[in-house]
């Protein structure tokens, strides 16, 4: 049985099961978009799920451009919506 681990997304406290990806944790909490495009500010989230595209980029603990589909969620991670080419906000 997996235990739950805490994290935050844009300041909101959430929990997810241990040993999952960041994308899995966000989707499990009802978050479907965590990045916006440089042009048009269009929302993006999980698309390919295997690291081939860049739709799932997110800022993790202040570091932008992390692929949420590949990165494991760590206890206490601070996830932030990424704007455009790496601006966090």
Secondary structure, 3 states (H helix, E strand, C coil): CCCEEEEEECCEEEEEECCCEHHHHHHHCCCCCCEECCCCCCEECCCCCCCCCCCCEEEECCEEEEECCCCECCCCCEEECEECCCEEC
